[in-house]
Amino acid sequence: MSAPQPQTDMTADLDSLWAIAKDVWHTSFMGLDVGDALIALGVIILSLVVRGLFTRLLFALIKRRTEQTKTLLDDRILEAVTDPLRLIPIIIGAYVAVHILGLNQPGALINGIAVVQSLMIVTLFWALHKAVEPVAHIIRPLQRVLTPVLIDWMAKALKILFLIVGAAAVLQVWNIPVAPIVAGLGLFGVAVGLGAQDLFKNLIAGLLVLTEKRFLPGEWILVDGVVEGTVEQINFRSTLIRRFDKSPVYVPNSFLADNAVTNFSRMTHRRIRWIIGVEYKTTTAQLKIIRDRVLSFVLEHEEFAKPPEVPTFMRVDQFNASSIDFMLYCFTTTTNWGEWLRIKEELAFAIKRIVEDEAGTSFAFPSTTVYLDDGAERFMPPKAEPGLSAKARQAVAMSEAMRARGEDDSGEGAER
């Protein structure tokens, strides 16, 4: 009758161990059961593992639908919102974990429903933030009216707006009043605005520059008294201009709005204006030969613009100090600087050939002619006697000079 006792004791021990395990499993830590916390953690980990498979299957299904449409907008939006949509499995896992932990009940340690709602709001506005770029690409045909840079500014402003609205929605979920924060930011903005007037001035100036379409990135401009170079970026506060020595210059937008800006990239033609001087011994016939043949070269050359599209002149302009000057005024059809230099070189070779070989004269150069009048009176310093010192010779020279001036004033010098 005593044989079954060890088995009974073992069963009792196992029951006791199971009771201890159940106690540990249901041990409360900060109001949460350890077992429930472990299950919730496992659900979260499972959602992270499933996320890759879920998004791969979901995107494959959506992509097949988008490929059947004629527009590329849906394809680009799908590519843009890929990362936000990867949060969907995590949101589902968080929702299940909240119910397992009982965080959806009133008086819970953490408002689990608010956490899930916050994740959903973040996912939504993150997707909207990412979708701005493909949508902005659709309105690129309006760049003739709005300019590409203005479209970029609108896209950036829309992104910032989504971030602000999303943050306000999250605060509202947690019952944090948004109105006092906005009012405080308004007062803070007034204080900042008083101390940052230049910032807003440059922002408004940038908008004016874009709406007036003064220049675009990639164009060559000259801002009087400021800088000359190629526009690289037009930002909210300043514009990056790369000088021809490759050094960057950040110019505040207010300078670009207040100063005169020359946009060389929008030239229709490129001008050549030369003053050509020939020698004074050039005859009238030679002057006419130079004038007519240089003008014929310009008018017959295919890379020079022709009247009446542009004015073209080759005329005797003035009688200079040491030359007779022609004025050559013409325009090339190209605005490219390198091509313009090549055409100018061809024109210079042609002018030299016409002046020296065909007209038989020469170019003038600055010169000065000095004429001496042999009948003019000259003052000759007296010769000093050998025995006198340097001071004595200087005194004699001064007295002789004074005597000579006195005789000239009295008329005696003229009689001599």
Stockholm file with secondary structure:
# STOCKHOLM 1.0

chainA/1-416         MSAPQPQTDMTADLDSLWAIAKDVWHTSFMGLDVGDALIALGVIILSLVVRGLFTRLLFALIKRRTEQTKTLLDDRILEAVTDPLRLIPIIIGAYVAVHILGLNQPGALINGIAVVQSLMIVTLFWALHKAVEPVAHIIRPLQRVLTPVLIDWMAKALKILFLIVGAAAVLQVWNIPVAPIVAGLGLFGVAVGLGAQDLFKNLIAGLLVLTEKRFLPGEWILVDGVVEGTVEQINFRSTLIRRFDKSPVYVPNSFLADNAVTNFSRMTHRRIRWIIGVEYKTTTAQLKIIRDRVLSFVLEHEEFAKPPEVPTFMRVDQFNASSIDFMLYCFTTTTNWGEWLRIKEELAFAIKRIVEDEAGTSFAFPSTTVYLDDGAERFMPPKAEPGLSAKARQAVAMSEAMRARGEDDSGEGAER
#=GR chainA/1-416 SS CCTTHHHHHHHHHHHHHHHHHHHHHTCEETTEEHHHHHHHHHHHHHHHHHHHHHHHHHHHHHHHHHHTSSCSHHHHHHHHTHHHHTTHHHHHHHHHHHHHHTTTSTTCSSCHHHHHHHHHHHHHHHHHHHHHHHHHHHTGGGHHHHCHHHHHHHHHHHHHHHHHHHHHHHHHHTTCCHHHHHHHHHHHHHHHHHHCHHHHHHHHHHHHHHHHTCCCTTCEEEETTTEEEEEEEECSSEEEEECTTSCEEEEEHHHHHHSCEEEGGGCSSEEEEEEEEECTTCCHHHHHHHHHHHHHHHHHCTTBCCTTTSCCEEEEEEECSSCEEEEEEEEESCCCHHHHHHHHHHHHHHHHHIIIIISCCCBCCCCCCCCCCTTSCCCCCCCCCTTSCHHHHHHHHHHHHHHHHHHHHHTHHHHC
#=GC SS_cons         CCTTHHHHHHHHHHHHHHHHHHHHHTCEETTEEHHHHHHHHHHHHHHHHHHHHHHHHHHHHHHHHHHTSSCSHHHHHHHHTHHHHTTHHHHHHHHHHHHHHTTTSTTCSSCHHHHHHHHHHHHHHHHHHHHHHHHHHHTGGGHHHHCHHHHHHHHHHHHHHHHHHHHHHHHHHTTCCHHHHHHHHHHHHHHHHHHCHHHHHHHHHHHHHHHHTCCCTTCEEEETTTEEEEEEEECSSEEEEECTTSCEEEEEHHHHHHSCEEEGGGCSSEEEEEEEEECTTCCHHHHHHHHHHHHHHHHHCTTBCCTTTSCCEEEEEEECSSCEEEEEEEEESCCCHHHHHHHHHHHHHHHHHIIIIISCCCBCCCCCCCCCCTTSCCCCCCCCCTTSCHHHHHHHHHHHHHHHHHHHHHTHHHHC
//
